[in-house]
Amino acid sequence: MIKKLHEALHRLDLFSATSIMSLRIGMLAGKFFLALFIVRYIGLEALGIYGLVSGASAIVQMALRLGVFSNLSRLAVNQPLEEMTQNLRHYGTGVACLYLLCLPFALAAGWYFGKIDLIILSFIVIIFEHICMDIFVLTNNLHRPKLANILLTIQSASWIYLFMAVAYLWPALRSLDAVFIFWIAGGAITTLIAAFLTREWPWSSAFTAPLCLDWYKTHITQSWRIYISDVISALTIYIDRYLITFFLSLEIAGVYILFWQVVNAICNLVGAGVLQVYRPRLILAYRHLEMDRFKQLVRDSAYRALGLTMLLSVASAMVVPFLIGFTRQPTAMEYLPLLWMMLAALLFRMGSDICAYTLYAMHRDDLVLYSGILKLSLATISGVMALVTLGVYGVVVTTVITGGGAILYTMYRWKIRKE
């Protein structure tokens, strides 16, 4: 009986993982096709701007979370609903105030650069990216990975396919402004769906209770290591595109972002299909001091993540060059070797992500912070030196150095802990 139950649970787990992978494939394929569409019909520089806004959305939301949400979502794994909604009310109120404080600076930047419409649209995009990513992380940590990925797919992919179809039929919509308007619509729809699904949560009691200012002091104090780690992680991932824009050109940044979409799609696909599925289990196993189970989960997640990364990288190296030919951009085709080198270096980034997930589950926020500082330092220093000496190909060297350094550091600290 018990054996049959285990087999049924295994089949259910496999079905859930397969469903998540299918959703992520559709979402990430949409992002890559959007990049191809932008390059073909709007231009490489436009893709460069799109990539800079996308990177800014990741960095800004990490900065304005103050590390609090990472801690709240981790606590939510086995937290009473009343307590969780109280925390979310305080967190949401604080973040809304921070965005209001940032609004005048965004408007001033738009006026200075003469791009007020684009800046306002970008600002709204960043807000909805923040909201939807919080929804995804919280839903996933509440052991609803399939629902989490459905919501994320609506926000990240549905609007892309609709935009490309409409813009193909009406060339007047082939602009960055139209891209951002559709992007905002996807985020707004996802937010409304999430609000409907949580309508029976005790929001009324959470919002009628007085706002406790000590809550912010307590949670920010508890989360400052996570905060710095989150910001550093986002900067480490996205700093390369800003360095390329500064040292090379916006057009070369567009080429890099086109290839980065492929590499990041693989990374996100493996993260959603493997690492994020394992994360709640790792947290619970470590919290209950089931160390043998925890180590087995770490090994299983690492084997699956690295194996899937290699499989997808090989497939992408063979298929993607034919798709890039659709852009009819000689510059993109000229730099195809960069794509293959980035795919090869992806294993180092994935190894670094595995280490970060493990340390997060162990509540070793101090090691996550130190590892993040090391990665950002290596990414910045080696990034500047490599770009100056090797051009855009230097980003591959930076990936290897940054990921390899984080892996070696985690292994070193793990060894010390065992001794």
N, C-alpha and C positions, 0 to 999 in steps of 0.2 A: 504494500500500500504506500509506504513512505517513498519507495523507489519510484513508483509511478507518479507520485506527487512531484518529486524532484524533476522527473522527465518533463512533466507538464509545465512546470515553472521555467525550465530551460527552453522549451519550445516557445513559451510566451515571451521570454527575454529575447530570443532570437528574432521573433516576429516584430517586437518593439524596435530593436536595433535596425532591422531591415526597413521598417517604415520611416524611421528617423533618417536613415541614409537616403531613402528615396526623396523625402522632402528636401533635404539639404542639397541633393544633386540638382533638383529643379531650381532651387534658390540660387545656388552658386553658378550654375550654368547661365541663369538669367543675368547675373552680374557680369559674367564674362561676355555674353552676347551684347549687353549694353555697352561695354567698353569697345567692342568691335564696331557697334553701330555709331557710337560717338566719333571714333577715329575715322570711319568711312564718310559720314555725312556732316560732321561738325569740325573735326580736325584733331590733331595730336595735342595742340596747346589746350584745347577745350577739355580733353581727357586729363591733361595735367592739372587744370583748375579743379575739375571734378575730384581728382585724387587728393588734392590739397584740402578741399572741403571735407572729404570723407575722413582724412586723417585728423583734421581739426575737431570733427565731431567726436572721435574716439578720445582725443586728448582732453577736450573740454569737459566731457561728461565724467571722466575719471577725476579731473581736478575739482569739480563741483560736488562730487559725491563725498568728499572729505574722508573717504575710506569707510564711512558709516555703513553704506549699503552692503558692502562685501561682508561685514561682520553680521549685519542683520539677516542677510540671506543664509548665512551659515547657521545662525541660531534658529532660523525658521524651520530647519529640517525636522525638529521634534518639539516645536514650541506651540503652546495653546493659541487658538485663533484670536482670542480677545487681546492677548498680549502682543501678537504680531501686528494686528491692525493699529494698535496704539503706536507701536514703533513706526509703522509706515506713515501714519498721519504726521508725526513729528518730523520724520525724514522728508516727506514730500513738501511740507510747509517750509522747511529750511532751504531746500533746493530751489523752490519757486522764488524765494526772496533773493537768492544768489543770482538767478537768471535776470531778475529785475534790475539788480545792481550792474550786471554786465551789459544790459541793453543800451545805455547811453554810449558806452565805449564802442559797441558795434556800429551804432549810427554815426558816430564820429569817424570811424574807419571808413565807412561807406562814403561819407561826404568827402573825406580826404582823397580817396582813390577814384572818386567819380563813379562809383559802382554801388550806389545806395540800394537799388532794387536787388542786385545780386547778393549783397551783404545781408539784407533783411531776409531774403529767401533762405540763405545759408544758415542764419540764426535760427529760423523756425525749423529747418531740417535738423539742426543739432539738438534742439529741444525734444523733438519726437524720437530721434535716435536714442536719446537718453532714456526717455520714458519706456520705449519698447524693449530696450536692452534690459532694463530693470525688470520688466514683466517676464522676459524670457528666463533670466537667471533665477528669479524667485519661483516661477512655475516649475522649472527643472529641479530646483532643490526641494520642492514639495512632492517629489517623486511623480511628476507628470511630464516626463521628457517628450512624449509624443505631442501632447497639447502645446508644450512650450515651442516646439519646432513648427507646429502648424501656425501659431501666432506669428512667429518670426518669419515664416515663409510669406504670409500675407503682407507683412510690413516690408520685407526685403525683395520679394520677387514678383508678386502679383502686378504691382504697378509697372514694373519693368516691361513685362510682356505686353501689357495694354499700351504703354507709351510707344513702344517700337512699332506696334501694329498701326496705331493712329498716326504717328509721325511719318511712317512709310507712305501712308495714303495722302497725308496733308503735309507737304514739305515745309510749310510755314512754321510748323511746330518743332523743326529740327534746330533747337537752341538749348543752351544750358538753363535758361529760365524755365522752359517747359519741362526739362528733366527734373528740376527741383520742385516744381509745382506737383508733378505726379508723385515724386518722392514723399512730399509732405502729406498728400492724400493717403498714401499707403500707411504712413504712421498714424494718421488720425483715425482711420478705419480700425486698425489693430487696437488702438487705445479704447475705442468705443466697445469693441467686442470684449476686451478684457474687463471693462467696467460692467458690462452686462453679465458676464460669467461670475463675477464676484459680488453681485448685487445683494446677496443674502449674508454677506459677511457683516460683522457688527460695526459698520462704519458710523452709524448714527451715534453710538455711545463713544466711539473714538473721537469724533469731531465735536461732540457736546462737552466732553471733559476739558478742563482748562489746560492750556498749553504750558508745559513744564520746561522752563529754561534750563533747569539743572540737567534735564535729559540730554541736551546737546553737549554740555560740558562732560558728562559721564561718558557718552558714546564716542565723542571725538577723542577724548583721552584714551579710551580703550582701543581706538582704531587708527591711531596716528601712524603706526608702522604699516598697516595695510594701506593707508592713504598714500603714503610716500611710495610704497611698492607699486600700487596701481598706476600712479602717475608716471613713475619711472618705466613701468612695463609698456604703457602706451607710447611714451616718447621713444623707447628703444625700437618699437615696431615701425613707427611712422617717421622717425627723424631722417631716414635715408632720403625720402622724396623731397624734403625741404633742402637738404644738403645738395642733392642733384640739381634742384632748381636754382640754388644760389651759385654753385660752382660751375655748372654746365649750362643748361637752358631749360625752359619750360617744355620745349618740344621733346628733348631727351627724357625729361621727367615723365612725359606722356607715354613714351616707349616703355620706360621702366614700369610704370603703373599698369600698362597693358599686360606685361608679363607677370607682374606681381599679383594681378587678379587670379592668374592660374595657380600660382604657388600658394597664395592665401586661401584659395578655394579648397585646395587639398588639405591645408592645415585646419581650416574650419570644419571640413567634412569629417576628418579624423577626430577632431575635438568633440563634435556633436555626436558622432556615431559611437565613439569609444570613451574618450576621457571624461566628458560630462555625464555620461551614463554611469561611469564608475565612481564619480565624485561623491554622491551621497552615501554610497556603500563604504567608501574609504573613510569618510567622516564618522559614520556610525561604528565601524569596526575599531577605529582608533579610540573613539570616545568610550567604548565598552571594554577597552584594553584587550581586545582579541588580536594579539600581535601576529600569531601565525596566519590567521585569516587576512589581516591587513597586508602582510608581506606577500601573500599569494595573490591578493587583488592587485597590488602594485606590479608584480611580475606579469600577471595576465594582461593588464591594461597596457603595459609597455610593449609586450610582444605583439599584441593586436595593433597597437597604434603604429609601431615602426613597420610592421609587415604591410599594413594597408597603405602607409605612406609610400613605401617602395613600389607597390603595385600601381598606385595611381600616378606616381611620378613617371614610371616607364610608359604607361598608356598615354599620358599627356605629352610626353616628348615625341611620340609618334603621330598623334592626332592633331595637336594644336597648331603646328606650322601650316597645315592645310587650311585651317580656319582663319589664321592671320592673313593669309593671302587674299581673303575677302575684303580686307580694308583697302587694298590697292595703294598702300603706303610704302614706297621703297625704303624709307628710313626704318620702318618696323621690320621688314624682311632682312635688312642689312644686319640688324642686331640679334638675329635668331640664336646664335651661339650663347648669348647672354641668358636666354630662357633655359637652355639645357643645363648651363652651369648653376643657375638658381635652383632648378629642380634637384640637382645632385646635392647641393648644400642644404636642402630642406631638412634632411635627416638630423642635422645639428640643431636646427630650430625646434624640431619635434622632440628631440631628447631633452632640450631645455624646458619645454612645456610640460613634459612628464615629470620632471623634477619639481617644477613649480606647483603642479597639482598635488603631488605627494606632500610637500611641505605645508601647503594650505590645509590639507586634511588633518595634518598633525598639529595644527594651530601653532606652527613654528613661524610666526609672523616676523620674528627677528631675522631668521635665516632667509626668508623670502625677501626682506628688505635689503639685507647685505648682498644677496645674489643679484637683486635688481640694480643696486648701485654699481656693482661690478659690470653688469651687462651694459648699462647706459654709458659708463665710462669707456668701455671697450668699443661700443658702437660709435661713440662720438669721435674718439681719438683715431681709431683705425679707419673710421668712415672718411674723415677729412683727409688723412694721409693716403688712403687707397684711391679715393676719387681724384686727388691731385696727380697721383702717379700713374694710375691705371685707367682713368676715365670711369665711365659707368660700370665697367666690369669690376671695379673695386668693391661694389656692394656684395659680391660673392665672397670675397675675402673677409669682409666685415661680418657676414652671416656665420661663417665658419669660426672666426675668432670669438664672436659674442656667444654663440651657442655652445661651443666647446669649452669656453671659460666657465660658463654657468654649470655645465655638467661636471667638470672637474672639481669645482668648488663644492657642489652638493655631495659628491662622492667623498670628498675629503672630510666634510663635516659629519657625514653619516658614519665614517670610519672612526672618528674621534668619539662619537656618541656610543658606538658599540664597545669601544675600549673602556 
